[in-house]
Amino acid sequence: MHGQVNGDDTTEERRYFLSVLTTFESYREQSLLRIAHKEKCLKSLPPHHQKWLTKYKEDLELFRKCINKNSEFIPVIVQHAYNIFDNLLCNDNPSHSETQVGTLTEGLDKVQSVFKQLMRDWSALGAAERKQCYTPIIEEVERQFPSDKYNRSEINVLVPGAGLGRLAFEIASRGYSCQGNEFNLFMLIVSFYVLNLCKNVDEFIIYPWIHQYCNNLSAEHQMTSVSFPDVRPMPTPESKFSMTAGDFLEVYTEPNEWDCVATCFFIDCAANVVQFIELIYHILKPGGVWINLGPLLYHYSDIKNERSIEPSFQVLRGIINKVGFTMEKSQTGLKTRYCQNPKSMLQYEYDSVFFLCRKNLEVLNNEDAVESDTNTEGE
Ligand SMILES: C[S@@+](CC[C@H](N)C(=O)[O-])C[C@H]1O[C@@H](n2cnc3c(N)ncnc32)[C@H](O)[C@@H]1O
């Protein structure tokens, strides 16, 4: 995997890397502490309540077993994490002071998200979500670059915000040259293992929603298990597939490099979405396409001290045209889910937008471009 770490940042980056590993390693203990706390609450109740809650007490014991099972995967990925990058960042000889690095605040949430993301990207149960979210993008890539007109291996596709890499992997499996990009080290460490080292289908069993204590009709729903990977994702020698580590805004600077940029549940991850749009335009070849699917759940919206903007899709369309794209297709209301427990009493579903934009061959007068942005909806 290519990393983006060098110079003076190395020490800080390395400490961050080690604290991610420490956070992974603390998963079992922290999760079990939460259960111990619940047991303590239970014990403080009046005796007859405790008696009536016997089944709940037994359920907590079963949750403990599920957490132990989830924990089995962690030493496996941590052990291989040191091999991810070809630089100092990851050598596996931490100095004494480095062994003292703590866990990250919000770290447990990140580990829990990784388990849910494994369900979405690499389990059979995640197939329904992948069909909603990834299939429209993959079909559009194939429509734009059919094999009777193009040598697929010469078509460069970039997937920024690749998560655990399934969309990028699927595009590469269809013969395209595909690169995923991701900046979250929790995701990168897990995807590195799944994509390069998992040897067998259904090698691991995990409980992705074991930490969701609310909205369960029964404890069994909280203990829904999945196995992964549902396919053997080892890249074949001829496949042109890679992942890069780092911020999309910093890693990609080369203009006119990509035939296609495919984004899924990604553009709302920017504090300033316009920056993402401009960069996608900059790195696409003239005539290249940007395919997008997802909602506008602006991630920085409620974060204190972040300079977040949250333009509506209507505003975004104007900007997309102004930047120099032509929106050739656009569709709203695509029912899409994200890491959803199908058995939960709470079901989130996004009415996502899907669009295909082409980088204009000639530079337009930007003021004219925004004026001409009418009526492409529903094409
Ligand atoms: C909502 S998730 C979507 C993941 C995947 N595309 C999917 O549909 O499951 C967005 C991903 O983008 C990553 N991300 C956000 N901002 C990024 C940036 N500036 N550079 C690289 N990755 C980024 C996040 O870490 C996260 O994994």
The ligand as an SDF file (V2000), in Angstrom:
LIG
                    3D

 27 29  0  0  0  0  0  0  0  0999 V2000
  -19.2640    7.0430    4.8040 C   0  0  0  0  0  0  0  0  0  0  0  0
  -17.8000    6.1590    4.4850 S   0  0  0  0  0  0  0  0  0  0  0  0
  -18.1320    5.3260    2.9480 C   0  0  0  0  0  0  0  0  0  0  0  0
  -17.2220    4.1590    2.7000 C   0  0  0  0  0  0  0  0  0  0  0  0
  -17.5440    3.3710    1.4310 C   0  0  0  0  0  0  0  0  0  0  0  0
  -17.4050    4.1880    0.2570 N   0  0  0  0  0  0  0  0  0  0  0  0
  -18.9200    2.7800    1.5410 C   0  0  0  0  0  0  0  0  0  0  0  0
  -19.8080    3.1750    0.7760 O   0  0  0  0  0  0  0  0  0  0  0  0
  -19.1180    1.8980    2.3850 O   0  0  0  0  0  0  0  0  0  0  0  0
  -16.7300    7.4480    3.9410 C   0  0  0  0  0  0  0  0  0  0  0  0
  -15.2800    7.0110    3.9340 C   0  0  0  0  0  0  0  0  0  0  0  0
  -14.4980    8.0720    3.4020 O   0  0  0  0  0  0  0  0  0  0  0  0
  -13.3240    8.2200    4.1890 C   0  0  0  0  0  0  0  0  0  0  0  0
  -12.8760    9.6030    4.0290 N   0  0  0  0  0  0  0  0  0  0  0  0
  -13.5090   10.7320    4.4490 C   0  0  0  0  0  0  0  0  0  0  0  0
  -12.8300   11.8290    4.0920 N   0  0  0  0  0  0  0  0  0  0  0  0
  -11.7350   11.3980    3.4300 C   0  0  0  0  0  0  0  0  0  0  0  0
  -10.6310   12.0580    2.8160 C   0  0  0  0  0  0  0  0  0  0  0  0
  -10.5410   13.3930    2.8290 N   0  0  0  0  0  0  0  0  0  0  0  0
   -9.6830   11.3210    2.2130 N   0  0  0  0  0  0  0  0  0  0  0  0
   -9.7860    9.9510    2.1860 C   0  0  0  0  0  0  0  0  0  0  0  0
  -10.8020    9.2640    2.7620 N   0  0  0  0  0  0  0  0  0  0  0  0
  -11.7590    9.9730    3.3770 C   0  0  0  0  0  0  0  0  0  0  0  0
  -13.7850    7.8610    5.5930 C   0  0  0  0  0  0  0  0  0  0  0  0
  -12.7080    7.4810    6.4240 O   0  0  0  0  0  0  0  0  0  0  0  0
  -14.7520    6.7200    5.3250 C   0  0  0  0  0  0  0  0  0  0  0  0
  -14.1130    5.4700    5.3200 O   0  0  0  0  0  0  0  0  0  0  0  0
  1  2  1  0
  2  3  1  0
  2 10  1  0
  3  4  1  0
  4  5  1  0
  5  6  1  0
  5  7  1  0
  7  8  2  0
  7  9  1  0
 10 11  1  0
 11 12  1  0
 11 26  1  0
 12 13  1  0
 13 14  1  0
 13 24  1  0
 14 15  1  0
 14 23  1  0
 15 16  2  0
 16 17  1  0
 17 18  1  0
 17 23  2  0
 18 19  1  0
 18 20  2  0
 20 21  1  0
 21 22  2  0
 22 23  1  0
 24 25  1  0
 24 26  1  0
 26 27  1  0
M  CHG  2   2   1   9  -1
M  END
$$$$
